[in-house]
Amino acid sequence: MQIVQMLGFSAFIATAWVLGGRLLLLWRRTREVPELAMGLSFLVGGALGYSCWFVYSLVRMGRVPGDPHDVATVGLALSCLGALTNAAGIRAAFRPGDSRALGLLVVFAALMAIGWGDTFRNASGHERWTFWLAMGTAGASYLWSTGECLRLYVVLGKRARFGLASPLLVDRARLWTVAFAAVVAMVASSLAARAVFGPDGMPPAWVSTFQSLCGLACAAAIWFGFFPPAFYRRRFEGQPEASV
């Protein structure tokens, strides 16, 4: 199980670094909000945030020195910032000018700020419900992202049947849906583990293994969705290209 856990953690973190960096390089050329927001999301919430939670798990197990509360406070801040920048990118890409989407973004930010602020001030070091308010809100923002990508996948799939969208583009929307759904599953499993084993309990190894498998699925979906290799592209050769 430890090998699977390490592979999941490492693959997700490495993919987040590469993808975040490439999206920021793309933003330097386009100066568009989605590229900037999504790039920052992968770097802050994915690469840095997930690395911090990995360190947090090691601290709680006593494998490395440190204060679990301090590490968790930093990890929560990075996760919330990553979720917010992701939500901002989703709004800019899927619902520009939509006041309801902007309102949802403001609600996400307020709930995360309340949860993180209370966690920061919590001197006891024990997890409070506000910690999971922030994490649950972060998960809800990725659930929104999943829904938007799923909606795009369905629309493009209908167009592809009439030759109005590339099958490769349809598959990319599917992979983006899988990637965001995997992040939702990671957050949901953490919430469920805390509900079952208590805020200060140590979840069994299979919880971390499941999260690592979700990380592997997310990393693979992200990579094939943004950087499909030649052998993967060949699956779609001879099929109609997009005309929209």
C-alpha positions in Angstrom: 0.0 0.0 0.0 2.8 2.4 0.8 4.1 2.1 -2.8 0.7 3.0 -4.2 0.5 5.9 -1.8 3.9 7.2 -2.8 3.1 6.8 -6.5 -0.2 8.7 -6.1 1.2 11.5 -4.1 4.3 11.9 -6.3 2.4 11.6 -9.6 -0.2 14.2 -8.6 2.4 16.7 -7.3 4.7 16.3 -10.3 1.8 16.7 -12.7 0.5 19.8 -10.9 4.0 21.4 -11.1 4.4 20.8 -14.8 0.8 21.7 -15.8 0.7 24.8 -13.6 4.0 26.0 -15.1 2.9 25.4 -18.6 -0.4 27.2 -18.1 1.4 30.2 -16.7 3.7 30.2 -19.7 0.6 30.1 -21.9 -0.8 33.0 -19.9 2.3 35.1 -20.6 1.3 34.9 -24.3 -2.5 35.1 -24.1 -2.9 37.3 -21.0 -6.3 35.6 -20.4 -7.8 35.0 -17.0 -8.5 31.2 -17.3 -4.9 30.3 -18.1 -3.6 32.4 -15.1 -6.3 31.2 -12.7 -5.9 27.5 -13.6 -2.1 27.7 -13.6 -2.1 29.2 -10.1 -4.6 26.7 -8.9 -2.5 23.7 -10.0 0.7 25.3 -8.5 -0.8 26.6 -5.2 -3.5 24.0 -4.4 -2.0 21.0 -6.2 1.8 21.2 -6.1 2.3 23.2 -2.9 -1.0 22.3 -1.1 -0.8 18.6 -1.7 2.9 18.6 -0.7 1.9 20.3 2.6 -0.7 17.7 3.4 1.8 14.9 2.7 4.1 16.5 5.2 1.2 16.8 7.6 0.5 13.1 7.5 4.2 12.4 8.2 4.1 14.8 11.1 1.0 13.2 12.6 2.7 9.7 12.3 5.8 11.0 14.1 8.1 10.4 11.1 9.2 14.0 10.8 9.3 16.7 13.5 6.9 19.6 13.5 3.7 21.1 14.8 0.6 19.5 13.1 -1.5 22.6 13.7 1.0 24.9 12.0 1.4 22.5 9.0 -2.4 22.1 8.8 -2.9 25.8 8.9 -0.6 26.4 6.0 -2.0 23.4 4.1 -5.5 24.7 4.5 -4.6 28.1 3.3 -2.9 26.7 0.2 -5.8 24.3 -0.5 -8.4 27.2 -0.2 -6.4 29.5 -2.4 -6.0 26.7 -5.0 -9.7 26.0 -4.9 -10.6 29.7 -5.2 -8.3 30.3 -8.2 -9.7 27.2 -9.8 -13.3 28.5 -9.3 -12.3 31.9 -10.7 -10.8 30.2 -13.8 -14.0 28.0 -14.2 -16.1 31.1 -14.0 -14.0 33.0 -16.5 -14.0 30.0 -18.9 -17.6 28.8 -18.6 -19.7 31.6 -17.2 -18.1 35.0 -18.0 -20.3 37.9 -17.0 -22.7 35.6 -15.1 -23.6 37.4 -11.8 -24.8 34.2 -10.2 -21.4 32.6 -10.8 -19.7 35.6 -9.3 -22.0 35.4 -6.3 -21.1 31.7 -5.8 -17.4 32.6 -6.0 -17.9 35.2 -3.3 -19.8 32.7 -1.1 -17.0 30.2 -1.5 -14.4 32.8 -0.5 -16.3 33.9 2.6 -16.8 30.4 3.9 -13.2 29.5 3.3 -12.1 32.7 5.0 -14.2 31.9 8.1 -13.0 28.4 8.3 -9.3 29.3 7.8 -9.5 32.2 10.2 -10.9 30.1 13.0 -8.3 27.4 12.4 -5.5 29.9 12.5 -6.7 31.3 15.9 -7.3 27.8 17.3 -4.6 27.5 19.9 -5.6 24.0 21.1 -4.3 22.3 18.0 -7.4 20.1 17.8 -9.4 20.2 14.5 -12.7 22.2 14.8 -15.7 22.0 12.6 -14.6 25.3 10.9 -11.6 23.5 9.5 -13.9 21.1 7.7 -16.2 24.0 6.7 -13.2 25.4 4.7 -12.2 22.0 3.3 -15.8 21.1 2.4 -16.3 24.5 0.6 -13.1 23.8 -1.3 -14.5 20.4 -2.3 -17.8 22.1 -3.3 -15.9 24.4 -5.6 -14.3 21.5 -7.4 -17.7 19.8 -7.6 -18.8 22.9 -9.5 -15.8 22.5 -11.8 -16.8 18.9 -12.3 -20.3 19.9 -13.3 -19.2 22.5 -15.8 -16.8 20.1 -17.5 -19.4 17.3 -17.5 -21.9 19.8 -19.1 -19.3 20.7 -21.7 -18.6 17.0 -22.4 -22.3 16.3 -23.0 -22.7 19.3 -25.4 -19.5 18.4 -27.3 -20.6 14.8 -27.5 -23.9 15.8 -29.2 -22.0 18.1 -31.7 -19.5 15.3 -32.5 -22.3 13.1 -33.7 -22.9 15.6 -36.4 -19.3 16.1 -37.2 -19.3 19.6 -35.5 -16.7 18.8 -32.8 -13.5 16.8 -32.7 -13.6 13.5 -30.9 -10.3 14.4 -29.3 -11.8 17.6 -27.9 -14.8 15.6 -26.6 -12.4 13.2 -24.9 -10.5 16.1 -23.4 -13.7 17.4 -21.8 -14.3 13.9 -20.4 -10.8 13.7 -19.0 -11.1 17.1 -17.3 -14.4 15.9 -15.7 -12.6 12.8 -14.4 -9.7 14.9 -13.0 -12.0 17.3 -11.1 -14.2 14.4 -9.9 -11.0 12.7 -8.5 -10.2 15.8 -6.5 -13.8 15.8 -5.1 -13.4 12.2 -4.2 -10.2 13.0 -2.3 -11.8 15.8 -0.3 -15.0 13.7 0.3 -13.0 10.7 1.6 -11.1 13.0 4.1 -14.4 14.4 5.3 -15.9 10.9 5.7 -12.8 9.6 7.5 -12.9 12.4 10.0 -16.7 11.8 10.6 -16.0 8.1 11.2 -12.7 8.1 13.1 -13.0 11.5 14.8 -11.1 14.8 14.1 -8.0 13.6 16.0 -8.2 9.9 15.0 -5.8 8.3 12.6 -7.6 6.9 9.6 -6.6 3.4 8.4 -4.1 3.0 5.6 -6.8 2.2 3.0 -8.1 5.8 3.2 -4.7 7.2 2.2 -4.4 4.4 -0.5 -7.8 5.4 -1.9 -6.8 9.1 -2.0 -3.5 8.1 -3.7 -5.4 6.2 -6.3 -7.6 9.2 -6.8 -4.4 11.3 -7.2 -3.1 8.9 -9.8 -6.4 9.0 -11.7 -6.4 12.8 -11.5 -2.7 13.1 -12.7 -3.3 10.7 -15.6 -6.5 12.5 -16.7 -4.8 15.9 -16.5 -1.8 14.8 -18.5 -3.8 13.1 -21.2 -6.3 15.9 -21.3 -3.8 18.7 -21.7 -0.8 16.9 -23.2 -2.1 13.8 -25.1 0.9 11.8 -26.4 1.1 10.7 -30.0 -0.1 7.1 -29.4 -3.2 8.5 -27.6 -3.9 10.9 -30.4 -3.8 8.1 -33.0 -6.9 6.7 -31.4 -8.8 9.6 -33.0 -7.1 9.6 -36.4 -9.5 9.5 -39.3 -12.3 10.9 -37.3 -13.9 14.3 -38.1 -12.1 17.4 -36.8 -13.8 20.2 -35.0 -15.5 22.9 -37.0 -16.5 25.0 -34.0 
